[in-house]
Amino acid sequence: MGNFSRSELEAALDLYRGARDAASGSGDWRIWAAVFTEDAHYIEHAYGEIHGRAAIEDWIVKVMAPFPHMRFPQTWVAIDEASDAIVFECRNTLDHPTEPGKEFSFPNWTRLIYAGNGLFSYEEDIYNPSRDGPRVIREWLAAGGRLATTDFLEMKHS
């Protein structure tokens, strides 16, 4: 048996989604980083392992800077009360720059571990970083999408 009730896990997921959506809408990804514990562990298959809220914040602010208003609609959610875990699939989505309703996206599975008080101690994002992200970004750019900055290119290859 886990440490938290299903209703608390669901409420925590709502906080996570709210912070993610607020960060996406405003471009201030510090909002989203604040849902992690000070000692959180984050595994991101394209960027490696990140330890601590401050490092997560530094990373996400830089990696999301080029993508104004990337969205992450969820397609399904599973709650594992015994492990205080939440698993979901979202679509990393960029809207078409000129055709409303058309979008560019790829699937991502995320596993979160809830630590209490509205904070998460662990996240792992699972997708194919060598295929999915670069393909979608290339297609979006070819359709007229524009990067706000190219800092993430330097970060990825440094």
C-alpha positions as CSV (number, residue, x, y, z in Angstrom):
1,M,0.0,0.0,0.0
2,G,1.3,3.4,-0.9
3,N,1.5,6.5,1.3
4,F,-1.2,8.5,-0.4
5,S,-4.8,8.0,-1.3
6,R,-6.1,7.9,-4.9
7,S,-7.8,11.2,-4.4
8,E,-4.6,12.9,-3.3
9,L,-2.7,11.4,-6.3
10,E,-5.4,12.7,-8.6
11,A,-5.3,16.2,-7.0
12,A,-1.5,16.2,-7.3
13,L,-1.8,15.3,-11.0
14,D,-4.1,18.2,-11.4
15,L,-1.5,20.5,-9.8
16,Y,1.2,19.1,-12.2
17,R,-1.0,19.6,-15.2
18,G,-1.9,23.1,-14.1
19,A,1.7,24.1,-13.6
20,R,2.7,22.5,-16.9
21,D,-0.1,24.4,-18.8
22,A,0.7,27.7,-17.0
23,A,4.3,27.3,-17.9
24,S,3.5,26.5,-21.5
25,G,1.1,29.4,-21.8
26,S,3.5,31.9,-20.2
27,G,6.8,30.6,-21.3
28,D,8.0,30.6,-17.7
29,W,9.0,27.0,-17.1
30,R,10.0,27.8,-13.5
31,I,6.3,27.4,-12.7
32,W,6.5,23.7,-13.8
33,A,9.8,23.0,-12.1
34,A,8.3,24.1,-8.8
35,V,6.2,20.8,-8.7
36,F,9.3,18.8,-7.8
37,T,11.0,18.2,-4.5
38,E,14.3,19.8,-3.8
39,D,16.0,16.4,-4.3
40,A,13.9,15.1,-7.2
41,H,15.4,12.7,-9.8
42,Y,14.4,13.2,-13.4
43,I,15.3,10.9,-16.3
44,E,14.9,12.3,-19.8
45,H,16.0,10.0,-22.5
46,A,17.4,12.7,-24.8
47,Y,19.2,14.7,-22.1
48,G,20.1,12.1,-19.4
49,E,19.5,12.2,-15.7
50,I,18.9,15.4,-13.8
51,H,19.2,15.6,-10.0
52,G,17.4,18.3,-7.9
53,R,14.7,20.9,-8.5
54,A,17.3,23.6,-9.3
55,A,18.9,21.5,-12.0
56,I,15.5,20.5,-13.4
57,E,14.5,24.2,-13.5
58,D,17.8,25.2,-15.3
59,W,17.4,22.4,-17.8
60,I,13.7,22.9,-18.6
61,V,14.0,26.7,-18.9
62,K,16.7,26.2,-21.5
63,V,15.2,23.3,-23.4
64,M,11.7,24.9,-23.8
65,A,12.9,28.4,-24.7
66,P,12.8,27.7,-28.4
67,F,9.2,26.4,-28.4
68,P,6.6,29.0,-27.7
69,H,3.5,27.4,-26.5
70,M,4.3,23.7,-26.9
71,R,1.3,21.8,-25.5
72,F,1.1,18.3,-23.9
73,P,-2.4,17.0,-24.2
74,Q,-2.8,13.7,-22.4
75,T,-4.4,10.6,-24.0
76,W,-4.6,8.3,-21.0
77,V,-3.6,8.1,-17.3
78,A,-3.0,5.2,-15.0
79,I,-2.7,5.6,-11.2
80,D,-0.7,3.1,-9.2
81,E,-1.8,3.7,-5.6
82,A,0.5,0.9,-4.3
83,S,3.6,2.8,-5.6
84,D,2.4,6.4,-5.3
85,A,3.0,6.5,-9.1
86,I,1.1,8.1,-12.0
87,V,1.8,7.0,-15.5
88,F,0.4,8.8,-18.6
89,E,0.8,9.4,-22.2
90,C,0.9,12.9,-23.6
91,R,1.5,14.3,-27.0
92,N,4.4,16.8,-27.3
93,T,2.5,19.1,-29.6
94,L,3.3,22.2,-31.7
95,D,0.4,23.9,-33.4
96,H,0.7,24.5,-37.2
97,P,2.0,28.1,-37.7
98,T,-0.6,28.9,-40.4
99,E,-3.3,26.2,-40.4
100,P,-5.6,26.3,-37.3
101,G,-6.4,22.9,-36.0
102,K,-3.4,21.2,-37.6
103,E,-0.6,20.1,-35.3
104,F,2.7,18.4,-35.1
105,S,3.2,16.0,-32.3
106,F,4.8,12.8,-30.9
107,P,3.9,10.5,-28.1
108,N,5.6,10.5,-24.7
109,W,5.0,8.3,-21.7
110,T,5.7,9.8,-18.3
111,R,6.0,8.1,-15.0
112,L,5.8,10.3,-11.9
113,I,6.3,9.4,-8.2
114,Y,4.4,11.5,-5.8
115,A,6.1,12.6,-2.6
116,G,3.3,14.5,-0.8
117,N,2.4,18.2,-0.3
118,G,1.7,18.6,-4.1
119,L,5.3,17.7,-5.0
120,F,6.9,14.9,-7.1
121,S,10.2,13.2,-6.3
122,Y,10.7,11.5,-9.6
123,E,9.8,11.8,-13.3
124,E,10.9,9.7,-16.3
125,D,9.9,10.6,-19.8
126,I,9.9,7.7,-22.3
127,Y,10.0,8.3,-26.1
128,N,12.4,7.8,-29.0
129,P,14.6,10.9,-28.8
130,S,16.6,10.0,-31.9
131,R,13.5,9.8,-34.1
132,D,10.3,11.4,-32.7
133,G,11.4,14.9,-31.5
134,P,13.7,15.8,-34.4
135,R,11.2,14.6,-37.0
136,V,8.4,16.6,-35.5
137,I,10.5,19.7,-35.1
138,R,11.8,19.5,-38.7
139,E,8.2,19.1,-40.0
140,W,7.0,22.1,-37.9
141,L,9.9,24.2,-39.1
142,A,9.3,23.2,-42.8
143,A,5.6,24.3,-42.3
144,G,6.8,27.8,-41.2
145,G,7.3,27.3,-37.5
146,R,9.9,29.6,-35.9
147,L,12.2,28.9,-33.0
148,A,12.3,31.6,-30.4
149,T,15.9,30.8,-29.7
150,T,18.4,28.1,-30.8
151,D,20.0,27.7,-27.3
152,F,18.7,24.2,-27.0
153,L,20.7,23.1,-30.1
154,E,23.9,24.3,-28.3
155,M,22.8,22.7,-25.0
156,K,22.0,19.3,-26.7
157,H,25.3,19.1,-28.5
158,S,27.6,20.6,-25.8
